[in-house]
Amino acid sequence: MPSTSRSASPTATATASKQGNRRLPAFAALAASAALAVGVAAPAYAAEPAPTTASPSEAVTAENSAARHGELPPIHPELDFAGSTVAAHEGREAGAAPAAAFAVTQTPGLDVSSYQGNVAWSTVRANGARFAYVKATEGTTYTNPYFAQQYNGSYNAGLIRGAYHFALPDRSSGTAQANWFVDHGGGWSKDGRTLPPALDIEYNPYGATCYGLSQSAMVSWIRSFSNTVHTRTGRYPTIYTTTNWWQTCTGNNASFGATNPLWIARYASTVGTLPAGWSFQTIWQHADSGTFPGDQNLFNGAFDRVQALANG
């Protein structure tokens, strides 16, 4: 999303006012019809979203109808993406750009969701991106209608890519959401081009910061999600979060650092303090606008390290 900035509010109204590539296209394009499934959990090419009893939009509508008769607010998954709540809670460092000096070579990449619609991946590749994460799912009712174009298109352009899930821990169990995710694009295969599936766990766009869960309950939810993804795919998911959210909502739990790569969000010139358990970040989401569509990321290593993560 070149020349695009995010609103400071995470609400649907403020988000809808975003300009450029962050705005959801007026009409949803059909996902690439040529997408072929070549595996159950982790195709090199993404199949169209697996059929459900209703289309994703109808499923979300049904969930929102039920929510209006309960205690949970309606959801707007087309407005949620990795970092959609971060700036509103933690801000952006004015004029920040990643510091020039790093201990190791950094590899540029991006993450996208339905906000970007159909991405011009050949242009993204020409501008220097080497990896991408693509939003696949949210909760247990939503699938990104642009997932096939984004996931397959990035692969075809030569990027190493993976899928991520936007967590709603107050809606259903970690196991249920992990299964929905893996069934709808969140797989993995050792093809050298697929990053481990990722869990986006951040500020609640619909209410209480920690989704009404205690710190211990949140840790249990994340562990259930992580273990289910590992059982289904053979890989522990990358965890996307911020240090402040992790400290607040998990009590700065240190038990995931040995198994799960860290994808940290901080819109500043340095990555800052990391959550407990991780001595380094694997990926740093350092800005929510810039050269590439979507968010701007740096992989903490040269391209061969990206390949190593893909290969497990």
C-alpha positions, -999 to 999 in steps of 0.1 A, spaced: 0 0 0 24 27 -11 15 62 2 -12 47 25 -15 52 62 -38 37 87 -64 54 108 -56 56 146 -90 40 154 -96 2 150 -133 7 145 -150 -2 113 -159 34 106 -124 47 109 -109 17 91 -133 22 61 -118 57 57 -84 43 48 -71 52 14 -52 34 -14 -46 -3 -12 -59 -6 24 -95 0 12 -115 -31 5 -124 -31 -32 -160 -23 -39 -166 -56 -56 -150 -88 -46 -130 -104 -74 -132 -141 -80 -102 -160 -68 -80 -174 -94 -100 -202 -110 -69 -221 -121 -58 -228 -85 -51 -265 -81 -49 -285 -49 -19 -308 -48 -20 -318 -11 -44 -321 17 -29 -299 44 -4 -279 25 -7 -274 -13 20 -256 -32 -10 -240 -49 -40 -230 -28 -73 -245 -37 -104 -224 -36 -117 -222 0 -132 -255 10 -170 -255 7 -190 -250 38 -228 -251 45 -228 -214 35 -205 -190 16 -180 -172 39 -200 -140 38 -232 -158 47 -214 -177 75 -202 -143 89 -237 -129 86 -251 -159 104 -225 -155 132 -233 -118 135 -270 -125 137 -264 -149 165 -240 -124 182 -268 -98 183 -288 -121 204 -259 -128 228 -231 -109 245 -206 -107 217 -206 -79 191 -208 -85 154 -175 -91 136 -161 -74 105 -133 -98 94 -127 -79 61 -114 -50 83 -91 -72 104 -55 -80 95 -21 -83 110 -15 -50 128 -50 -36 123 -52 -27 160 -15 -20 167 -12 17 158 -43 26 177 -30 11 209 8 16 205 11 44 180 38 49 154 72 65 160 71 97 139 93 95 108 106 61 119 125 39 96 144 7 105 179 15 118 206 9 92 228 -12 114 217 -49 119 237 -77 133 227 -98 103 213 -92 68 176 -84 67 153 -97 40 123 -75 30 88 -89 28 51 -80 33 18 -93 45 -15 -88 29 -52 -95 34 -84 -88 15 -77 -51 18 -53 -54 -11 -75 -74 -34 -56 -88 -63 -19 -80 -58 5 -73 -87 30 -98 -74 55 -93 -103 58 -57 -93 62 -66 -56 90 -90 -65 107 -64 -87 106 -39 -58 126 -63 -36 101 -84 -16 113 -120 -11 86 -134 13 49 -128 21 23 -138 46 -13 -139 34 -44 -138 56 -64 -170 51 -90 -170 79 -105 -155 110 -125 -172 137 -144 -202 123 -165 -185 97 -143 -163 75 -120 -170 46 -102 -143 26 -119 -142 -9 -86 -131 -24 -65 -158 -8 -59 -180 -39 -48 -150 -60 -25 -137 -32 -11 -171 -21 -6 -185 -55 4 -153 -71 32 -146 -46 45 -182 -52 44 -177 -90 64 -145 -86 91 -163 -68 83 -153 -32 84 -177 -3 49 -174 13 28 -186 41 -8 -182 55 -19 -166 87 -51 -167 109 -66 -138 127 -75 -151 162 -108 -144 180 -101 -163 213 -135 -153 228 -155 -169 199 -144 -205 199 -115 -227 211 -80 -227 198 -84 -262 185 -116 -252 165 -99 -222 150 -67 -241 142 -87 -267 123 -107 -241 104 -74 -224 95 -56 -256 83 -87 -266 64 -88 -233 45 -53 -226 35 -32 -227 66 -12 -258 57 24 -265 51 46 -287 29 83 -291 27 86 -276 -8 111 -249 1 85 -222 -7 60 -224 21 65 -207 55 50 -222 86 14 -212 93 11 -181 115 -12 -171 143 -21 -134 145 -29 -127 181 -33 -90 189 -56 -64 205 -93 -73 203 -109 -52 175 -143 -58 191 -139 -50 228 -118 -60 258 -80 -61 249 -76 -97 261 -109 -109 247 -122 -114 283 -98 -142 290 -75 -144 320 -37 -147 313 -37 -184 320 -67 -190 298 -51 -170 270 -19 -191 273 -41 -223 271 -59 -210 241 -27 -202 222 -12 -235 232 -43 -254 219 -41 -235 186 -3 -241 183 -5 -278 192 -33 -285 168 -15 -268 139 16 -288 148 -4 -320 148 -21 -312 115 9 -298 96 41 -309 114 50 -273 121 45 -250 151 29 -218 140 48 -185 138 33 -162 164 25 -126 154 20 -102 183 33 -71 201 54 -71 233 28 -50 251 -1 -72 242 18 -103 251 28 -90 285 -7 -78 292 -27 -108 280 -4 -138 287 15 -124 317 46 -124 294 46 -162 292 80 -175 282 70 -210 271 65 -205 234 100 -193 225 115 -228 221 90 -239 195 73 -210 178 90 -184 156 83 -148 166 68 -122 142 68 -90 162 50 -58 154 65 -24 163 62 7 142 95 23 152 132 25 142 141 -5 164 124 -37 173 125 -29 210 121 -53 239 108 -87 229 83 -109 247 97 -133 273 110 -166 259 124 -151 226 159 -139 223 154 -126 188 126 -120 164 123 -140 132 102 -113 114 97 -77 123 66 -59 110 81 -24 112 55 -3 94 19 -5 82 27 13 49 56 17 25 71 2 -7 49 -29 -8 12 -34 -6 0 -41 30 24 -42 59 62 -39 57 83 -67 72 120 -76 76 131 -112 80 159 -114 105 184 -131 82 195 -134 46 173 -151 21 189 -185 27 175 -183 63 140 -176 49 145 -208 29 157 -226 60 125 -216 79 104 -228 49 121 -262 49 117 -266 86 
